[in-house]
Amino acid sequence: MPKRGLIPDAYSILLNLKPQIKVSLFYFLIFIAALPAFLIPIRNPDLFWGFSAARWMLISHAFPRFDFLSWSKPHAPWIDFEWLSQLIFLGLYKIGGWTALLVFKSLLLFLAWIPIEIGLRQKRLETSLILGAFLLWAATSISHSDLRPELFSLIFFAWALLALEIDRQNPILLNSKISWGFFGVFILWSNLHAGFIFGEALILIYAFFRLLYREIPELKKTLLWGTSAFLGTLINPYGMGPYQVAFIHLKENNALNSIAEWKAFNFLPPSHWPTDAVFLLLLLALAMTLALKPNHIELKKNSPIFCLVLFLSLAALAHRRIAPYFVIAFLMAGGSWLKEIRVKEKYSLNGSFIIALGSIFFIWSFWTPSIQNLPFDGRLFPEKAADFISQRDSLSQLRFYNPWEWGGYLAWKLRPRFKVYCDGRYIFHDLLLAQKKALSSPSNWAKFLDSQKIDAALIPHLKQPLSWYSLLMPKSKWALVYEDPTALLFIRKNYASSP
């Protein structure tokens, strides 16, 4: 009989493991398969003006109320409705740099999944279906996996939806005392991100259906929760200020359409493909629902969550930033939908397997090319140009033009003397429209630079021939003093000798 090798047979070891260990190992492997979706490199340009705001708060021991970063709108009123997120992000950055922020971002995305899983388990779905939903959530997270205060809103939105769903299915489990929980959560939420408005809208939707179906005791309880939530949102440094900012965003929709993240949902970018799949799953669920006889569908029981999914799907088509809220609602509604349309178990399990396999393949194929840029993708920022400017004191006295997405980085990197033209804050929405109009023709661009009395312009290097740039920045007026693969720096000729 041949001797056994010194290295144990891995397969036999796995077979002899206890069932609990096997299950834990399987879950761990699923988590590892999904993890790259949460480890997309950080590239959010708004982080930097948030860093500047947090730094100002720590130095001044006060909350920002006026702009201190730009020359175009000095001392303009500003409501910093994300102040707490900014302090958290800067604190983590000081402790562990971009690596700490990447780990924290991954944690936030995973925390948004937990209430979804609890909701699905309460509907007694098969574990394989829940794992498929988790991998789909991970894949859809790629499109919104940058480090933003909005990640806090996704977590709170998912937990609020879970509480309302639990109460819808079994009203005796949660009583009116939970209103204190809503009060506390919305205090925290309103100081982290303005997405708390989605939470309030969520409560109103469920209250509407309780009024519609004359469920008066439950209606009173839901309205009490909503009142507690609203009062909680007022516990912030600006009172009704965050609502004012939300109204400004709604009013200035034309300006926001110039920003990619505020545009209508685009089905074509690869990062959106998993969300495209969610839209297809919704269409499939609707088709199967319509194919059934009306008496087979418990509309009264499930109408709040189903209508919420439909509403968010339409809202996501208009504004892509709403897409993750739609995905959360759809996944949480998935268990109810599967039961209502009576999908056979073998079909649902096979579908879940296909979704899980496709999600894993997509996650790893999307993530692999970005490994080299972990944890922070600095290629999008004018790092070398900022170093060039920082070494020349005379440049800090000029009125610089900079693109919207570079303002925060430049203000953070070149503080405290350098002032930017604009950055990603809402107070510059009107300047977005002005820039858009200016770039429509060389003559409009020249008028824009002259009217703003701009002395220097730091613009993206778009790999165009210099003759193309000479149309916008004619050599008779402007001198190219710096060039790298990311940025070009032009200075008016009467200042060109200063550097």
Contacts in CASP RR format, 6 or more apart in sequence:
PFRMAT RR
TARGET T0000
AUTHOR 0000-0000-0000
METHOD contacts of the structure
MODEL  1
MPKRGLIPDAYSILLNLKPQIKVSLFYFLIFIAALPAFLIPIRNPDLFWG
FSAARWMLISHAFPRFDFLSWSKPHAPWIDFEWLSQLIFLGLYKIGGWTA
LLVFKSLLLFLAWIPIEIGLRQKRLETSLILGAFLLWAATSISHSDLRPE
LFSLIFFAWALLALEIDRQNPILLNSKISWGFFGVFILWSNLHAGFIFGE
ALILIYAFFRLLYREIPELKKTLLWGTSAFLGTLINPYGMGPYQVAFIHL
KENNALNSIAEWKAFNFLPPSHWPTDAVFLLLLLALAMTLALKPNHIELK
KNSPIFCLVLFLSLAALAHRRIAPYFVIAFLMAGGSWLKEIRVKEKYSLN
GSFIIALGSIFFIWSFWTPSIQNLPFDGRLFPEKAADFISQRDSLSQLRF
YNPWEWGGYLAWKLRPRFKVYCDGRYIFHDLLLAQKKALSSPSNWAKFLD
SQKIDAALIPHLKQPLSWYSLLMPKSKWALVYEDPTALLFIRKNYASSP
14 22 0 8 1.000
17 25 0 8 1.000
30 131 0 8 1.000
30 134 0 8 1.000
30 135 0 8 1.000
33 135 0 8 1.000
33 360 0 8 1.000
33 363 0 8 1.000
33 364 0 8 1.000
34 134 0 8 1.000
34 135 0 8 1.000
34 138 0 8 1.000
34 359 0 8 1.000
34 360 0 8 1.000
34 363 0 8 1.000
35 106 0 8 1.000
36 363 0 8 1.000
36 364 0 8 1.000
36 366 0 8 1.000
36 367 0 8 1.000
36 368 0 8 1.000
37 109 0 8 1.000
37 138 0 8 1.000
37 139 0 8 1.000
37 141 0 8 1.000
37 142 0 8 1.000
37 145 0 8 1.000
37 363 0 8 1.000
37 366 0 8 1.000
37 367 0 8 1.000
38 105 0 8 1.000
38 106 0 8 1.000
38 109 0 8 1.000
38 110 0 8 1.000
38 138 0 8 1.000
38 141 0 8 1.000
38 145 0 8 1.000
39 102 0 8 1.000
39 106 0 8 1.000
39 367 0 8 1.000
39 374 0 8 1.000
40 142 0 8 1.000
40 145 0 8 1.000
40 146 0 8 1.000
40 367 0 8 1.000
40 370 0 8 1.000
41 102 0 8 1.000
41 370 0 8 1.000
41 373 0 8 1.000
41 374 0 8 1.000
41 375 0 8 1.000
41 376 0 8 1.000
41 377 0 8 1.000
42 98 0 8 1.000
42 101 0 8 1.000
42 102 0 8 1.000
42 105 0 8 1.000
42 146 0 8 1.000
42 147 0 8 1.000
42 375 0 8 1.000
42 376 0 8 1.000
42 377 0 8 1.000
43 146 0 8 1.000
43 376 0 8 1.000
43 377 0 8 1.000
43 378 0 8 1.000
43 380 0 8 1.000
44 146 0 8 1.000
44 147 0 8 1.000
44 148 0 8 1.000
45 380 0 8 1.000
45 381 0 8 1.000
45 405 0 8 1.000
45 406 0 8 1.000
45 407 0 8 1.000
45 408 0 8 1.000
45 409 0 8 1.000
45 423 0 8 1.000
45 424 0 8 1.000
46 148 0 8 1.000
46 408 0 8 1.000
46 423 0 8 1.000
46 424 0 8 1.000
47 89 0 8 1.000
47 147 0 8 1.000
48 407 0 8 1.000
48 408 0 8 1.000
48 409 0 8 1.000
48 411 0 8 1.000
48 412 0 8 1.000
48 413 0 8 1.000
48 423 0 8 1.000
49 69 0 8 1.000
49 407 0 8 1.000
49 408 0 8 1.000
49 411 0 8 1.000
49 412 0 8 1.000
49 423 0 8 1.000
49 424 0 8 1.000
49 425 0 8 1.000
50 82 0 8 1.000
50 86 0 8 1.000
50 89 0 8 1.000
50 90 0 8 1.000
50 408 0 8 1.000
51 86 0 8 1.000
51 89 0 8 1.000
51 90 0 8 1.000
51 93 0 8 1.000
51 412 0 8 1.000
52 69 0 8 1.000
52 408 0 8 1.000
52 411 0 8 1.000
52 412 0 8 1.000
52 415 0 8 1.000
53 64 0 8 1.000
53 80 0 8 1.000
53 83 0 8 1.000
53 86 0 8 1.000
54 83 0 8 1.000
54 86 0 8 1.000
54 87 0 8 1.000
54 89 0 8 1.000
54 90 0 8 1.000
54 91 0 8 1.000
55 90 0 8 1.000
55 415 0 8 1.000
56 64 0 8 1.000
56 68 0 8 1.000
57 63 0 8 1.000
57 64 0 8 1.000
57 83 0 8 1.000
57 86 0 8 1.000
57 87 0 8 1.000
58 87 0 8 1.000
58 90 0 8 1.000
63 80 0 8 1.000
63 83 0 8 1.000
63 237 0 8 1.000
63 238 0 8 1.000
64 78 0 8 1.000
64 80 0 8 1.000
64 83 0 8 1.000
65 77 0 8 1.000
65 78 0 8 1.000
65 79 0 8 1.000
65 80 0 8 1.000
66 75 0 8 1.000
66 76 0 8 1.000
66 77 0 8 1.000
66 78 0 8 1.000
67 73 0 8 1.000
67 74 0 8 1.000
67 75 0 8 1.000
67 76 0 8 1.000
67 78 0 8 1.000
67 425 0 8 1.000
67 427 0 8 1.000
68 74 0 8 1.000
68 75 0 8 1.000
69 407 0 8 1.000
69 408 0 8 1.000
69 411 0 8 1.000
69 419 0 8 1.000
69 420 0 8 1.000
69 423 0 8 1.000
70 76 0 8 1.000
70 411 0 8 1.000
70 419 0 8 1.000
70 420 0 8 1.000
70 421 0 8 1.000
70 422 0 8 1.000
70 423 0 8 1.000
70 428 0 8 1.000
71 399 0 8 1.000
71 400 0 8 1.000
71 419 0 8 1.000
71 420 0 8 1.000
71 421 0 8 1.000
72 421 0 8 1.000
72 422 0 8 1.000
72 428 0 8 1.000
72 431 0 8 1.000
72 452 0 8 1.000
73 427 0 8 1.000
73 428 0 8 1.000
74 419 0 8 1.000
76 427 0 8 1.000
77 427 0 8 1.000
78 425 0 8 1.000
78 427 0 8 1.000
79 238 0 8 1.000
79 241 0 8 1.000
79 242 0 8 1.000
79 244 0 8 1.000
79 245 0 8 1.000
80 86 0 8 1.000
80 238 0 8 1.000
81 190 0 8 1.000
81 191 0 8 1.000
81 193 0 8 1.000
81 194 0 8 1.000
81 236 0 8 1.000
81 238 0 8 1.000
81 241 0 8 1.000
81 242 0 8 1.000
81 245 0 8 1.000
82 149 0 8 1.000
82 192 0 8 1.000
82 193 0 8 1.000
82 194 0 8 1.000
83 191 0 8 1.000
83 237 0 8 1.000
84 188 0 8 1.000
84 191 0 8 1.000
84 192 0 8 1.000
85 149 0 8 1.000
85 152 0 8 1.000
85 192 0 8 1.000
85 193 0 8 1.000
86 149 0 8 1.000
89 101 0 8 1.000
89 147 0 8 1.000
92 100 0 8 1.000
92 101 0 8 1.000
92 104 0 8 1.000
93 100 0 8 1.000
93 101 0 8 1.000
98 375 0 8 1.000
98 376 0 8 1.000
99 375 0 8 1.000
101 147 0 8 1.000
101 375 0 8 1.000
101 376 0 8 1.000
102 147 0 8 1.000
102 374 0 8 1.000
102 375 0 8 1.000
102 376 0 8 1.000
104 147 0 8 1.000
105 145 0 8 1.000
105 146 0 8 1.000
105 147 0 8 1.000
105 151 0 8 1.000
108 151 0 8 1.000
108 152 0 8 1.000
108 154 0 8 1.000
108 155 0 8 1.000
109 138 0 8 1.000
109 141 0 8 1.000
109 145 0 8 1.000
109 151 0 8 1.000
109 154 0 8 1.000
111 155 0 8 1.000
112 137 0 8 1.000
112 151 0 8 1.000
112 154 0 8 1.000
112 155 0 8 1.000
112 158 0 8 1.000
112 328 0 8 1.000
113 134 0 8 1.000
113 137 0 8 1.000
113 138 0 8 1.000
113 158 0 8 1.000
114 158 0 8 1.000
115 155 0 8 1.000
115 158 0 8 1.000
115 159 0 8 1.000
115 161 0 8 1.000
115 162 0 8 1.000
115 332 0 8 1.000
116 133 0 8 1.000
116 137 0 8 1.000
116 158 0 8 1.000
116 162 0 8 1.000
116 328 0 8 1.000
116 331 0 8 1.000
116 332 0 8 1.000
117 130 0 8 1.000
117 133 0 8 1.000
117 134 0 8 1.000
118 162 0 8 1.000
119 162 0 8 1.000
119 165 0 8 1.000
119 166 0 8 1.000
119 332 0 8 1.000
120 129 0 8 1.000
120 130 0 8 1.000
120 133 0 8 1.000
120 331 0 8 1.000
120 332 0 8 1.000
120 334 0 8 1.000
120 335 0 8 1.000
121 130 0 8 1.000
122 166 0 8 1.000
122 169 0 8 1.000
123 334 0 8 1.000
123 335 0 8 1.000
123 336 0 8 1.000
123 339 0 8 1.000
125 335 0 8 1.000
125 338 0 8 1.000
126 345 0 8 1.000
126 348 0 8 1.000
126 349 0 8 1.000
126 352 0 8 1.000
128 349 0 8 1.000
128 352 0 8 1.000
128 353 0 8 1.000
128 356 0 8 1.000
129 335 0 8 1.000
129 338 0 8 1.000
129 348 0 8 1.000
129 349 0 8 1.000
129 352 0 8 1.000
131 352 0 8 1.000
131 356 0 8 1.000
132 352 0 8 1.000
132 353 0 8 1.000
132 355 0 8 1.000
132 356 0 8 1.000
132 359 0 8 1.000
133 331 0 8 1.000
133 334 0 8 1.000
133 352 0 8 1.000
135 355 0 8 1.000
135 356 0 8 1.000
135 359 0 8 1.000
135 360 0 8 1.000
135 363 0 8 1.000
136 274 0 8 1.000
136 277 0 8 1.000
136 278 0 8 1.000
136 331 0 8 1.000
136 355 0 8 1.000
136 356 0 8 1.000
136 359 0 8 1.000
137 327 0 8 1.000
137 331 0 8 1.000
138 359 0 8 1.000
138 363 0 8 1.000
139 274 0 8 1.000
139 358 0 8 1.000
139 359 0 8 1.000
139 362 0 8 1.000
139 363 0 8 1.000
140 274 0 8 1.000
140 275 0 8 1.000
140 278 0 8 1.000
140 323 0 8 1.000
140 324 0 8 1.000
140 327 0 8 1.000
141 324 0 8 1.000
142 271 0 8 1.000
142 274 0 8 1.000
142 363 0 8 1.000
142 366 0 8 1.000
142 367 0 8 1.000
143 269 0 8 1.000
143 271 0 8 1.000
143 272 0 8 1.000
143 274 0 8 1.000
143 275 0 8 1.000
143 320 0 8 1.000
143 323 0 8 1.000
143 324 0 8 1.000
144 150 0 8 1.000
144 154 0 8 1.000
144 321 0 8 1.000
144 323 0 8 1.000
144 324 0 8 1.000
149 192 0 8 1.000
149 193 0 8 1.000
150 193 0 8 1.000
150 195 0 8 1.000
150 321 0 8 1.000
150 324 0 8 1.000
152 189 0 8 1.000
152 192 0 8 1.000
152 193 0 8 1.000
153 189 0 8 1.000
153 192 0 8 1.000
153 193 0 8 1.000
153 194 0 8 1.000
153 195 0 8 1.000
153 196 0 8 1.000
153 198 0 8 1.000
154 324 0 8 1.000
154 325 0 8 1.000
154 328 0 8 1.000
156 185 0 8 1.000
156 188 0 8 1.000
156 189 0 8 1.000
156 196 0 8 1.000
156 199 0 8 1.000
157 195 0 8 1.000
157 198 0 8 1.000
157 199 0 8 1.000
157 202 0 8 1.000
157 325 0 8 1.000
157 328 0 8 1.000
158 328 0 8 1.000
158 332 0 8 1.000
159 185 0 8 1.000
160 182 0 8 1.000
160 185 0 8 1.000
160 199 0 8 1.000
160 202 0 8 1.000
160 203 0 8 1.000
161 202 0 8 1.000
161 308 0 8 1.000
161 328 0 8 1.000
161 329 0 8 1.000
161 332 0 8 1.000
162 332 0 8 1.000
163 174 0 8 1.000
163 178 0 8 1.000
163 182 0 8 1.000
164 202 0 8 1.000
164 203 0 8 1.000
164 206 0 8 1.000
164 222 0 8 1.000
164 304 0 8 1.000
165 305 0 8 1.000
165 332 0 8 1.000
166 173 0 8 1.000
166 174 0 8 1.000
167 173 0 8 1.000
167 174 0 8 1.000
167 218 0 8 1.000
167 221 0 8 1.000
167 222 0 8 1.000
168 206 0 8 1.000
168 301 0 8 1.000
168 304 0 8 1.000
168 305 0 8 1.000
171 217 0 8 1.000
171 218 0 8 1.000
171 221 0 8 1.000
174 221 0 8 1.000
175 221 0 8 1.000
176 220 0 8 1.000
176 221 0 8 1.000
176 224 0 8 1.000
176 225 0 8 1.000
178 225 0 8 1.000
179 224 0 8 1.000
179 225 0 8 1.000
179 226 0 8 1.000
179 227 0 8 1.000
179 228 0 8 1.000
180 228 0 8 1.000
181 228 0 8 1.000
182 203 0 8 1.000
182 225 0 8 1.000
182 226 0 8 1.000
182 228 0 8 1.000
182 229 0 8 1.000
183 228 0 8 1.000
183 229 0 8 1.000
183 231 0 8 1.000
183 232 0 8 1.000
184 232 0 8 1.000
185 229 0 8 1.000
186 196 0 8 1.000
186 200 0 8 1.000
186 228 0 8 1.000
186 229 0 8 1.000
186 230 0 8 1.000
186 231 0 8 1.000
186 232 0 8 1.000
186 233 0 8 1.000
187 232 0 8 1.000
187 233 0 8 1.000
187 235 0 8 1.000
187 236 0 8 1.000
189 195 0 8 1.000
189 196 0 8 1.000
189 199 0 8 1.000
189 233 0 8 1.000
190 196 0 8 1.000
190 232 0 8 1.000
190 233 0 8 1.000
190 234 0 8 1.000
190 235 0 8 1.000
190 236 0 8 1.000
190 242 0 8 1.000
191 235 0 8 1.000
191 236 0 8 1.000
191 237 0 8 1.000
194 242 0 8 1.000
194 245 0 8 1.000
194 246 0 8 1.000
196 229 0 8 1.000
196 233 0 8 1.000
196 242 0 8 1.000
197 243 0 8 1.000
197 246 0 8 1.000
198 325 0 8 1.000
199 229 0 8 1.000
200 226 0 8 1.000
200 229 0 8 1.000
200 230 0 8 1.000
200 233 0 8 1.000
202 308 0 8 1.000
203 222 0 8 1.000
203 225 0 8 1.000
203 226 0 8 1.000
203 229 0 8 1.000
204 226 0 8 1.000
205 304 0 8 1.000
205 307 0 8 1.000
205 308 0 8 1.000
205 311 0 8 1.000
206 222 0 8 1.000
206 304 0 8 1.000
207 219 0 8 1.000
207 222 0 8 1.000
207 223 0 8 1.000
207 226 0 8 1.000
209 303 0 8 1.000
209 304 0 8 1.000
209 307 0 8 1.000
210 216 0 8 1.000
210 218 0 8 1.000
210 219 0 8 1.000
210 222 0 8 1.000
211 219 0 8 1.000
213 300 0 8 1.000
233 242 0 8 1.000
233 243 0 8 1.000
234 240 0 8 1.000
236 242 0 8 1.000
245 426 0 8 1.000
248 426 0 8 1.000
248 429 0 8 1.000
249 256 0 8 1.000
249 426 0 8 1.000
252 426 0 8 1.000
252 429 0 8 1.000
252 430 0 8 1.000
254 433 0 8 1.000
255 429 0 8 1.000
255 430 0 8 1.000
255 432 0 8 1.000
255 433 0 8 1.000
256 262 0 8 1.000
256 429 0 8 1.000
257 263 0 8 1.000
258 432 0 8 1.000
258 433 0 8 1.000
258 436 0 8 1.000
259 404 0 8 1.000
259 432 0 8 1.000
261 320 0 8 1.000
261 321 0 8 1.000
262 319 0 8 1.000
262 320 0 8 1.000
262 321 0 8 1.000
263 319 0 8 1.000
263 320 0 8 1.000
264 317 0 8 1.000
264 318 0 8 1.000
264 319 0 8 1.000
264 320 0 8 1.000
265 272 0 8 1.000
265 275 0 8 1.000
265 316 0 8 1.000
265 317 0 8 1.000
265 318 0 8 1.000
265 319 0 8 1.000
265 320 0 8 1.000
265 323 0 8 1.000
266 272 0 8 1.000
266 320 0 8 1.000
267 276 0 8 1.000
267 279 0 8 1.000
270 366 0 8 1.000
271 366 0 8 1.000
272 320 0 8 1.000
272 323 0 8 1.000
273 362 0 8 1.000
274 359 0 8 1.000
274 362 0 8 1.000
275 323 0 8 1.000
275 327 0 8 1.000
277 355 0 8 1.000
278 326 0 8 1.000
278 327 0 8 1.000
278 330 0 8 1.000
279 313 0 8 1.000
281 330 0 8 1.000
282 309 0 8 1.000
282 313 0 8 1.000
282 330 0 8 1.000
285 334 0 8 1.000
285 337 0 8 1.000
285 341 0 8 1.000
288 341 0 8 1.000
288 343 0 8 1.000
289 297 0 8 1.000
289 337 0 8 1.000
289 340 0 8 1.000
289 341 0 8 1.000
292 341 0 8 1.000
292 342 0 8 1.000
296 340 0 8 1.000
296 342 0 8 1.000
297 340 0 8 1.000
298 340 0 8 1.000
299 306 0 8 1.000
302 333 0 8 1.000
302 336 0 8 1.000
302 337 0 8 1.000
302 340 0 8 1.000
305 329 0 8 1.000
305 332 0 8 1.000
305 333 0 8 1.000
305 336 0 8 1.000
306 333 0 8 1.000
306 336 0 8 1.000
306 337 0 8 1.000
308 329 0 8 1.000
308 333 0 8 1.000
309 326 0 8 1.000
309 329 0 8 1.000
309 330 0 8 1.000
309 333 0 8 1.000
312 322 0 8 1.000
312 325 0 8 1.000
312 326 0 8 1.000
312 329 0 8 1.000
312 330 0 8 1.000
313 326 0 8 1.000
313 330 0 8 1.000
315 322 0 8 1.000
315 326 0 8 1.000
316 322 0 8 1.000
316 323 0 8 1.000
316 325 0 8 1.000
316 326 0 8 1.000
338 348 0 8 1.000
370 377 0 8 1.000
373 379 0 8 1.000
379 486 0 8 1.000
380 405 0 8 1.000
381 406 0 8 1.000
381 409 0 8 1.000
381 486 0 8 1.000
382 406 0 8 1.000
382 409 0 8 1.000
382 410 0 8 1.000
382 458 0 8 1.000
382 484 0 8 1.000
382 486 0 8 1.000
382 487 0 8 1.000
383 413 0 8 1.000
383 486 0 8 1.000
384 484 0 8 1.000
384 486 0 8 1.000
384 487 0 8 1.000
385 458 0 8 1.000
385 482 0 8 1.000
385 484 0 8 1.000
385 486 0 8 1.000
385 487 0 8 1.000
385 489 0 8 1.000
386 409 0 8 1.000
386 410 0 8 1.000
386 413 0 8 1.000
386 414 0 8 1.000
388 482 0 8 1.000
388 489 0 8 1.000
389 395 0 8 1.000
389 396 0 8 1.000
389 414 0 8 1.000
389 418 0 8 1.000
389 458 0 8 1.000
389 489 0 8 1.000
390 413 0 8 1.000
390 414 0 8 1.000
390 418 0 8 1.000
392 498 0 8 1.000
392 499 0 8 1.000
393 417 0 8 1.000
394 495 0 8 1.000
394 498 0 8 1.000
394 499 0 8 1.000
395 456 0 8 1.000
395 491 0 8 1.000
395 498 0 8 1.000
395 499 0 8 1.000
396 414 0 8 1.000
396 417 0 8 1.000
396 418 0 8 1.000
398 455 0 8 1.000
398 456 0 8 1.000
398 491 0 8 1.000
398 495 0 8 1.000
399 421 0 8 1.000
399 452 0 8 1.000
399 453 0 8 1.000
399 454 0 8 1.000
399 455 0 8 1.000
399 456 0 8 1.000
400 410 0 8 1.000
400 418 0 8 1.000
400 419 0 8 1.000
400 420 0 8 1.000
400 421 0 8 1.000
400 454 0 8 1.000
400 455 0 8 1.000
400 456 0 8 1.000
400 457 0 8 1.000
400 458 0 8 1.000
401 421 0 8 1.000
401 449 0 8 1.000
401 452 0 8 1.000
401 454 0 8 1.000
401 456 0 8 1.000
401 457 0 8 1.000
401 458 0 8 1.000
401 459 0 8 1.000
402 410 0 8 1.000
402 420 0 8 1.000
402 421 0 8 1.000
402 422 0 8 1.000
402 457 0 8 1.000
402 458 0 8 1.000
403 458 0 8 1.000
403 459 0 8 1.000
403 460 0 8 1.000
404 422 0 8 1.000
404 423 0 8 1.000
404 424 0 8 1.000
404 428 0 8 1.000
404 431 0 8 1.000
404 432 0 8 1.000
404 435 0 8 1.000
405 424 0 8 1.000
406 420 0 8 1.000
406 458 0 8 1.000
407 420 0 8 1.000
407 421 0 8 1.000
407 422 0 8 1.000
407 423 0 8 1.000
407 424 0 8 1.000
408 420 0 8 1.000
408 423 0 8 1.000
408 424 0 8 1.000
410 418 0 8 1.000
410 420 0 8 1.000
410 458 0 8 1.000
411 418 0 8 1.000
411 419 0 8 1.000
411 420 0 8 1.000
411 423 0 8 1.000
421 431 0 8 1.000
421 452 0 8 1.000
421 454 0 8 1.000
422 428 0 8 1.000
422 431 0 8 1.000
422 432 0 8 1.000
434 448 0 8 1.000
435 448 0 8 1.000
437 444 0 8 1.000
437 448 0 8 1.000
438 444 0 8 1.000
438 445 0 8 1.000
438 447 0 8 1.000
438 448 0 8 1.000
438 449 0 8 1.000
439 445 0 8 1.000
442 471 0 8 1.000
442 472 0 8 1.000
445 472 0 8 1.000
446 474 0 8 1.000
446 477 0 8 1.000
449 457 0 8 1.000
455 491 0 8 1.000
455 492 0 8 1.000
455 495 0 8 1.000
456 489 0 8 1.000
456 490 0 8 1.000
456 491 0 8 1.000
456 492 0 8 1.000
456 495 0 8 1.000
457 473 0 8 1.000
457 478 0 8 1.000
457 489 0 8 1.000
457 490 0 8 1.000
458 487 0 8 1.000
458 488 0 8 1.000
458 489 0 8 1.000
459 487 0 8 1.000
459 488 0 8 1.000
459 490 0 8 1.000
460 486 0 8 1.000
460 487 0 8 1.000
460 488 0 8 1.000
461 483 0 8 1.000
461 484 0 8 1.000
461 485 0 8 1.000
461 486 0 8 1.000
461 487 0 8 1.000
461 488 0 8 1.000
466 480 0 8 1.000
469 480 0 8 1.000
469 488 0 8 1.000
473 480 0 8 1.000
473 490 0 8 1.000
476 493 0 8 1.000
477 492 0 8 1.000
477 493 0 8 1.000
478 490 0 8 1.000
478 491 0 8 1.000
478 492 0 8 1.000
478 493 0 8 1.000
479 490 0 8 1.000
479 491 0 8 1.000
479 492 0 8 1.000
479 493 0 8 1.000
479 496 0 8 1.000
480 488 0 8 1.000
480 489 0 8 1.000
480 490 0 8 1.000
481 489 0 8 1.000
481 490 0 8 1.000
481 491 0 8 1.000
481 496 0 8 1.000
481 499 0 8 1.000
482 488 0 8 1.000
482 489 0 8 1.000
483 489 0 8 1.000
491 498 0 8 1.000
491 499 0 8 1.000
END
